[in-house]
Amino acid sequence: MDRRAEGCATSASHECHVLVIHRWRAEYVDYAAVLDHTVHRVSYVTTEVGLARVPEQAAGVEVVPRTDDLAAVRRAVSALAERHGPPRRIIALKEDDLLTAATLRAEWGCEGTQPDQALRFLDKSVMAETVAARGLAVPPFAAVDSADDVRAFAAEHGWPVIVKPRIGSSSDGVARLDGPADAERIDFAGRPMLAQVYNPHPIYHVDGVYLDKRLVAFRASRYVNTCLDFRTGDYLGSVEEDDPVTVSAIGAAAERFVGAFDTDPLVFHLELFVAPAAATGEPECTFLEVGARVGGSEIPFLWREVHGYDLMAAALKLQLGEPLDPPVLKNDDIAGWLLVPSPARRPCRITEVTPLSGRVPGLYAEALLGRGEVLPPADAYYEHVGGRFRFRGATSRTVEEAIQAAAADFRISAEPVGDSA
């Protein structure tokens, strides 16, 4: 039987069932502000941690241990469909939930991104192949299934080599290998892996909206430390770039990289390497990866609070099949963010914490747990950390100095609880 249903944006009926896969505790997105819960039946599949953020107007809720557990989410969707009718739209905004949502759309005949389309923005090998096929700069890469494959790759391209899961987020499973012996510590049994030549240049992320074959709005930001450093216990920061030559070069490269995927319109998060400009040239940009989603960490908050545009709302509208107007950013302030890692293995109970509000110039918001609160072992990796901080200022230099000052001054401690004790 063909269960394919019209999208809510084009349906002639007044009401349809929209199903949302959700896991955040923080207000990364205000679903009810974009999707009228009084017009449509809106149900949610959520984790226990994300339950408090589900709108009160929700028609139904099913709680699962993890929203990237396809079997569990499939059962939850079936239960909600039994009560509220087949879903006409299935929404997921978190990177790790995109393939689950695409798979379920295919199973329920829903409009929107399908599994083959989702994989182009999730499988790092497919990403690199897509960009390389357009003749654009990407570090040499190869799928690898064993330590011998890695050593053969390095014999051709040299060490160091980065090995990472083809599908994954937040640098989970990523390793830098400096020599042949290091290849033995990679577990190739768990998931397909990719080897890539190490690029020593600074990593930038570019966030924005691609519409009518061009970048209609974007901000380019340089990482302070790296996502891999954060996995190993260092802080992670990001500061928007204010050098016009660098911004121009990144914008031009980003438009080419995003355009290679032939997906329009698109809310995107792109990462690339930026080599310093030669004496007579521009900075050179090399592709790292791209997601058909809003960037994580504090990026949605900075866009709303500093630049006056809601990237999450835009991404939600696209998944609902609604058109996007070209964004208008309100000001040219430089924004930045800082994440401090968990002080102990999660779950852990906070024993001491030192808020920084009012103590660091340029720091305008912080998200901290209080003494006695528990940091959960939730899957939204960059949300549930030791401390999250947001900054704004007149220049990249002043914002970066504020980030470094906050990282040096912040103190937090915790004790393990439950299974982590």
C-alpha positions as CSV (number, residue, x, y, z in Angstrom):
1,M,0.0,0.0,0.0
2,D,1.3,3.5,-0.9
3,R,1.3,5.5,2.4
4,R,2.9,8.6,0.8
5,A,1.2,11.7,2.2
6,E,1.2,15.3,1.2
7,G,3.5,17.7,3.1
8,C,1.8,20.0,5.6
9,A,2.8,23.1,3.7
10,T,0.9,21.9,0.6
11,S,-1.9,19.8,2.1
12,A,-5.4,20.8,1.4
13,S,-6.5,19.6,4.8
14,H,-6.5,21.9,7.8
15,E,-4.7,19.5,10.1
16,C,-1.9,17.0,9.7
17,H,0.3,14.9,11.9
18,V,3.9,16.3,12.3
19,L,6.3,14.2,14.2
20,V,9.4,15.7,15.8
21,I,12.5,13.7,16.9
22,H,14.0,15.7,19.8
23,R,16.8,15.4,22.4
24,W,17.9,18.9,23.6
25,R,17.3,20.2,27.2
26,A,18.5,23.7,26.2
27,E,16.3,25.9,24.0
28,Y,18.1,25.4,20.8
29,V,14.8,25.7,18.9
30,D,11.4,26.9,19.8
31,Y,9.2,24.5,17.9
32,A,5.9,26.1,18.8
33,A,7.1,29.5,17.4
34,V,7.4,28.0,13.9
35,L,4.9,25.2,13.9
36,D,1.4,26.0,15.0
37,H,0.5,23.2,17.5
38,T,-3.2,24.3,17.5
39,V,-3.5,23.8,13.7
40,H,-1.5,20.5,13.4
41,R,-1.2,17.5,15.5
42,V,2.4,17.7,16.6
43,S,3.9,14.7,18.4
44,Y,7.4,14.1,19.8
45,V,9.8,11.3,20.2
46,T,12.2,12.5,22.9
47,T,14.8,11.4,25.4
48,E,14.2,11.7,29.1
49,V,16.7,14.6,29.2
50,G,14.9,16.5,26.4
51,L,11.4,15.9,27.8
52,A,11.2,19.2,29.6
53,R,11.7,21.1,26.3
54,V,8.7,19.5,24.6
55,P,6.0,22.1,24.1
56,E,2.9,21.8,26.4
57,Q,0.7,21.8,23.4
58,A,2.2,18.5,22.1
59,A,-0.5,16.1,20.9
60,G,1.5,13.1,22.1
61,V,4.9,12.2,23.5
62,E,7.0,8.9,23.4
63,V,10.2,8.7,25.4
64,V,13.1,6.6,24.2
65,P,16.6,6.0,25.7
66,R,18.3,7.4,22.6
67,T,16.9,9.1,19.5
68,D,19.6,7.6,17.3
69,D,18.3,4.1,18.2
70,L,16.4,3.4,15.0
71,A,14.5,0.4,16.3
72,A,13.3,2.3,19.5
73,V,12.3,5.4,17.5
74,R,10.5,3.2,14.9
75,R,8.4,1.7,17.7
76,A,7.7,5.1,19.2
77,V,6.6,6.5,15.8
78,S,4.3,3.5,15.2
79,A,2.7,4.2,18.6
80,L,2.1,7.8,17.8
81,A,0.8,7.1,14.4
82,E,-1.7,4.7,15.9
83,R,-3.1,7.5,18.1
84,H,-2.7,10.5,15.7
85,G,-2.6,9.1,12.2
86,P,0.3,8.6,9.8
87,P,2.9,11.3,10.0
88,R,3.0,13.7,7.0
89,R,6.3,15.3,8.1
90,I,9.1,13.9,10.2
91,I,11.4,16.5,11.7
92,A,14.9,16.1,13.2
93,L,17.3,19.0,13.7
94,K,20.2,17.3,15.6
95,E,23.0,15.8,13.4
96,D,22.8,12.4,14.9
97,D,19.1,12.1,14.3
98,L,19.1,13.1,10.6
99,L,19.6,9.6,9.2
100,T,17.0,8.1,11.6
101,A,14.5,10.7,10.4
102,A,15.3,10.1,6.7
103,T,14.9,6.4,7.1
104,L,11.5,6.8,8.8
105,R,10.4,9.3,6.1
106,A,11.1,6.6,3.5
107,E,9.2,4.0,5.5
108,W,6.1,6.2,6.0
109,G,6.1,7.8,2.6
110,C,6.8,11.3,3.9
111,E,8.2,14.2,1.9
112,G,11.6,15.6,2.8
113,T,15.2,14.4,2.8
114,Q,15.5,10.7,2.0
115,P,18.3,8.3,3.2
116,D,20.4,8.6,0.1
117,Q,20.2,12.4,0.3
118,A,21.0,12.5,4.0
119,L,24.1,10.3,3.6
120,R,25.7,12.8,1.2
121,F,25.9,15.1,4.3
122,L,26.6,12.5,6.9
123,D,29.1,10.0,5.3
124,K,32.5,11.7,5.3
125,S,33.7,9.6,2.4
126,V,30.7,10.5,0.2
127,M,31.2,14.2,1.2
128,A,34.8,14.2,0.1
129,E,34.0,12.3,-3.1
130,T,31.3,14.9,-3.9
131,V,33.7,17.8,-3.5
132,A,36.6,16.1,-5.3
133,A,34.4,15.3,-8.2
134,R,34.0,19.1,-8.8
135,G,37.7,19.6,-8.8
136,L,37.7,21.4,-5.4
137,A,40.4,21.2,-2.8
138,V,40.0,18.3,-0.3
139,P,42.8,16.4,1.6
140,P,43.6,13.0,0.1
141,F,41.4,10.3,1.6
142,A,40.5,6.7,1.4
143,A,38.1,4.2,3.1
144,V,40.1,1.9,5.4
145,D,39.1,-1.4,7.0
146,S,42.3,-2.4,8.8
147,A,45.6,-1.1,10.2
148,D,47.3,-2.4,7.1
149,D,45.0,-0.2,5.0
150,V,46.1,2.8,7.1
151,R,49.8,2.0,6.7
152,A,49.4,1.6,3.0
153,F,47.6,4.9,2.8
154,A,50.4,6.6,4.8
155,A,53.1,5.0,2.7
156,E,51.6,6.9,-0.3
157,H,50.7,10.1,1.4
158,G,52.9,10.3,4.5
159,W,52.3,10.7,8.3
160,P,50.5,12.0,10.3
161,V,47.1,10.5,9.2
162,I,43.7,11.3,10.6
163,V,41.4,8.2,11.0
164,K,37.8,8.8,11.8
165,P,34.4,7.1,11.5
166,R,32.7,7.8,8.1
167,I,29.5,8.6,10.0
168,G,29.8,10.3,13.4
169,S,29.7,13.7,15.2
170,S,31.6,15.7,17.8
171,S,35.0,14.0,16.9
172,D,33.8,10.8,18.4
173,G,36.3,8.0,17.4
174,V,38.6,10.5,15.6
175,A,42.4,9.8,16.1
176,R,45.6,11.3,14.8
177,L,48.2,8.7,14.0
178,D,51.8,9.7,13.8
179,G,53.4,6.4,12.8
180,P,52.8,2.8,11.7
181,A,52.4,1.5,15.3
182,D,49.6,3.9,16.0
183,A,47.3,2.2,13.5
184,E,47.0,-0.8,15.8
185,R,44.9,1.1,18.3
186,I,42.1,1.8,15.9
187,D,39.0,-0.4,16.2
188,F,37.9,-1.2,12.7
189,A,35.1,-3.7,13.7
190,G,32.7,-1.1,15.1
191,R,32.0,1.1,12.0
192,P,33.3,2.0,8.6
193,M,36.4,4.3,8.8
194,L,38.1,6.9,6.7
195,A,41.8,7.8,6.5
196,Q,42.7,11.4,5.5
197,V,45.9,13.3,5.2
198,Y,46.6,15.5,8.2
199,N,46.2,19.2,7.4
200,P,48.1,21.5,9.9
201,H,46.3,24.8,9.1
202,P,43.6,26.5,11.2
203,I,40.1,25.0,11.1
204,Y,37.2,27.4,10.5
205,H,33.5,26.7,10.5
206,V,31.1,28.5,8.3
207,D,27.4,28.7,9.2
208,G,24.6,30.2,7.2
209,V,22.0,29.9,4.4
210,Y,22.5,28.8,0.8
211,L,19.6,30.0,-1.4
212,D,19.3,30.4,-5.2
213,K,22.8,29.0,-5.8
214,R,24.6,31.4,-3.5
215,L,25.4,32.1,0.1
216,V,22.8,34.7,1.1
217,A,24.1,34.9,4.7
218,F,27.0,33.4,6.5
219,R,29.5,33.9,9.3
220,A,33.0,32.5,9.3
221,S,34.6,31.5,12.6
222,R,38.0,30.1,13.6
223,Y,38.2,27.4,16.2
224,V,40.3,28.1,19.3
225,N,41.8,24.7,19.9
226,T,40.1,21.9,18.0
227,C,37.1,19.6,18.5
228,L,39.6,16.7,18.9
229,D,41.4,18.6,21.6
230,F,38.0,18.9,23.4
231,R,37.6,15.1,23.3
232,T,40.9,14.8,25.1
233,G,40.1,17.3,27.9
234,D,41.0,20.7,26.6
235,Y,38.6,23.6,26.2
236,L,37.1,24.5,22.8
237,G,36.3,28.0,21.6
238,S,35.3,29.7,18.4
239,V,35.6,33.4,17.3
240,E,34.1,35.0,14.2
241,E,36.7,36.3,11.7
242,D,36.8,40.1,11.1
243,D,39.6,40.2,8.5
244,P,37.8,41.2,5.2
245,V,40.3,39.4,3.0
246,T,40.0,36.1,4.9
247,V,36.2,36.4,5.1
248,S,36.0,37.0,1.4
249,A,38.1,34.0,0.5
250,I,36.2,31.8,2.9
251,G,32.9,33.0,1.6
252,A,33.9,32.3,-2.0
253,A,35.2,28.8,-1.2
254,A,32.2,28.0,1.0
255,E,29.8,28.8,-1.9
256,R,31.7,26.4,-4.1
257,F,31.9,23.7,-1.6
258,V,28.2,23.9,-0.6
259,G,27.2,24.3,-4.2
260,A,28.8,21.0,-5.1
261,F,26.0,19.2,-3.2
262,D,23.2,20.5,-5.5
263,T,20.9,21.1,-2.5
264,D,19.0,24.4,-2.6
265,P,17.8,25.9,-0.3
266,L,20.0,24.7,2.6
267,V,20.9,25.7,6.1
268,F,24.4,24.4,6.6
269,H,27.4,24.0,8.9
270,L,30.7,23.7,6.9
271,E,34.2,23.1,8.2
272,L,37.4,23.9,6.2
273,F,41.1,24.5,6.6
274,V,42.4,28.0,5.9
275,A,46.1,28.4,5.0
276,P,47.5,31.8,5.5
277,A,47.7,34.1,2.5
278,A,50.9,34.2,0.5
279,A,52.6,37.5,0.0
280,T,50.6,38.2,-3.1
281,G,47.6,36.0,-2.8
282,E,44.5,35.1,-0.8
283,P,44.1,32.5,2.0
284,E,43.7,29.0,0.5
285,C,40.7,27.0,1.7
286,T,40.5,23.2,1.7
287,F,37.3,21.3,2.4
288,L,36.9,19.3,5.6
289,E,33.2,18.4,6.0
290,V,29.7,19.8,5.7
291,G,26.3,19.2,7.3
292,A,22.8,19.9,6.1
293,R,22.0,21.3,9.5
294,V,22.6,24.1,12.0
295,G,26.0,24.0,13.7
296,G,26.1,22.7,17.3
297,S,27.4,24.2,20.5
298,E,26.4,27.9,20.9
299,I,26.0,28.7,17.2
300,P,22.2,28.8,17.2
301,F,22.2,31.1,20.2
302,L,24.8,33.5,18.8
303,W,22.9,33.8,15.5
304,R,19.6,34.7,17.4
305,E,21.1,36.9,20.1
306,V,23.9,38.7,18.3
307,H,22.9,38.6,14.6
308,G,19.1,38.6,15.0
309,Y,18.4,35.6,12.8
310,D,17.1,32.2,13.9
311,L,19.0,29.5,12.0
312,M,17.1,26.7,13.8
313,A,13.7,28.2,12.8
314,A,14.9,28.4,9.2
315,A,16.0,24.7,9.3
316,L,12.7,23.7,10.7
317,K,10.8,25.6,8.0
318,L,12.8,23.8,5.3
319,Q,11.9,20.4,6.8
320,L,8.2,21.5,6.8
321,G,8.4,22.3,3.1
322,E,8.0,26.1,3.7
323,P,9.9,28.7,1.6
324,L,12.7,30.8,3.1
325,D,13.2,34.5,2.7
326,P,16.8,35.8,2.3
327,P,18.1,36.4,5.8
328,V,18.9,39.9,7.0
329,L,21.6,40.0,9.8
330,K,21.1,42.9,12.2
331,N,24.6,44.0,13.1
332,D,28.3,43.4,12.5
333,D,29.3,42.5,16.1
334,I,31.8,39.7,16.4
335,A,30.5,36.7,18.3
336,G,32.3,33.8,19.9
337,W,31.8,30.9,22.3
338,L,33.6,28.7,24.7
339,L,33.0,25.1,26.0
340,V,34.7,23.7,29.0
341,P,34.7,19.9,29.2
342,S,32.9,17.9,31.9
343,P,35.0,17.9,35.1
344,A,34.4,14.2,35.6
345,R,33.0,11.2,33.8
346,R,29.2,11.7,33.2
347,P,26.9,11.4,35.0
348,C,28.5,13.5,37.7
349,R,27.3,15.8,40.4
350,I,28.7,19.3,40.5
351,T,30.5,20.0,43.8
352,E,31.9,23.5,43.0
353,V,31.4,26.0,40.2
354,T,32.5,29.6,39.7
355,P,30.2,31.7,37.5
356,L,32.0,34.3,35.4
357,S,29.2,36.7,34.6
358,G,30.3,40.2,35.2
359,R,34.0,39.2,35.6
360,V,35.1,38.8,31.9
361,P,34.5,41.7,29.5
362,G,32.5,40.6,26.4
363,L,31.0,37.6,28.1
364,Y,27.2,38.1,27.9
365,A,25.8,34.7,28.7
366,E,26.7,31.5,30.4
367,A,25.0,28.1,30.9
368,L,26.1,26.3,34.0
369,L,24.8,23.8,36.4
370,G,24.6,24.7,40.1
371,R,26.2,22.9,43.0
372,G,24.4,19.6,43.6
373,E,23.0,19.3,40.1
374,V,23.8,16.3,37.9
375,L,25.4,16.5,34.5
376,P,23.7,13.7,32.6
377,P,25.3,11.2,30.2
378,A,23.1,12.6,27.4
379,D,24.0,12.2,23.7
380,A,23.9,15.9,22.9
381,Y,27.7,16.0,23.4
382,Y,28.4,19.8,23.2
383,E,25.3,20.7,25.3
384,H,26.1,18.7,28.4
385,V,29.5,19.9,29.3
386,G,31.2,21.6,32.3
387,G,30.4,25.2,31.1
388,R,29.0,27.0,28.0
389,F,29.8,30.7,27.5
390,R,28.9,33.2,24.8
391,F,30.7,36.4,23.9
392,R,30.4,39.5,21.7
393,G,32.7,42.4,20.9
394,A,34.0,44.8,18.4
395,T,36.9,42.7,17.0
396,S,38.0,39.1,16.7
397,R,41.0,39.9,18.9
398,T,39.0,41.2,21.8
399,V,36.6,38.3,21.7
400,E,39.4,35.7,21.5
401,E,41.1,37.4,24.5
402,A,37.9,37.2,26.4
403,I,37.5,33.5,25.5
404,Q,41.0,32.7,26.7
405,A,40.5,34.7,29.9
406,A,37.3,32.9,30.7
407,A,39.0,29.5,30.0
408,A,41.8,30.4,32.4
409,D,39.5,31.7,35.2
410,F,36.7,29.2,35.2
411,R,36.7,26.6,37.9
412,I,34.4,23.6,38.2
413,S,34.6,20.2,40.0
414,A,32.3,17.2,40.2
415,E,32.0,13.7,41.7
416,P,30.8,10.7,39.7
417,V,27.4,9.3,40.4
418,G,25.6,6.1,39.5
419,D,27.3,3.9,36.9
420,S,30.2,6.3,36.6
421,A,31.1,6.1,40.3
